[in-house]
Amino acid sequence: MRQLSLLPLVFLSCSSPVNEPGSLVPGNCQEQAPLLQPQKTDILFVIDNSNSMAEEQAGVVRELPAFIQSLRESGGVRQDFHVGVITTAVYQNARLGTQIIYDEYPSQAGKLQPVPLVLADGGTAPSNERFILGDDPELLAEFGRLVTQGTGGSGQETPFEAARLAVAGPLASVSADQGGMAGFRRDGARLLVVVVSDEGECS
């Protein structure tokens, strides 16, 4: 059986360059982490409000707490975000038999929708607000009401056209209180567009 021999340990006195006169070597490796500025993100939800969307809108409301929590903790950096909602209703061009039916939705068509207020009787009414700030203490409740856009919109879902009208059309320079993007979209902010629909794009 092979035997191991233990060698005596020899301790040598070493001089660290940290202690040398005029040394620029830091004495430790800890460094103060830089303070990161909050990341600005403008989040535009495009909600399908056609007649088949009641269940899907309710599903979005259920998932909002997890979504908001994830957004707030994204990358360990505090997020500075706005949330607004437009719908997929811009127009409807349908054929019934030999008849062409064409409708427009001028109160929607890429316009930010009002944040609903809760009335004393439990009902809701449109407010003057068109988007929600990320630090609003009522964010989840207001956001839940805002994404519930009902099912009376166009059956021809056009989320891309609605988003184009919102961010690249005349609405880009219209004030938010009139349904436009001015005030909602901020210089230096990322734009995140989230489409919620159960149909394909029908522009």
Secondary structure, 3 states (H helix, E strand, C coil): CCCCCCCCCCCCCCCCHHHCCCCCCCCCCCCCCCCCCCEEEEEEEEECCCCCCHHHHHHHHHHHHHHHHHHHCHHHCCEEEEEEEEECCCEEEEEECCEEEEEECCCCCCCCCCCEEECCCCCEEECCCCEEECCCCCHHHHHHHHHCCCCCCCCCCCHHHHHHHHHHCHHHHCEHHHCCCECCECCCCEEEEEEECCCCCCC
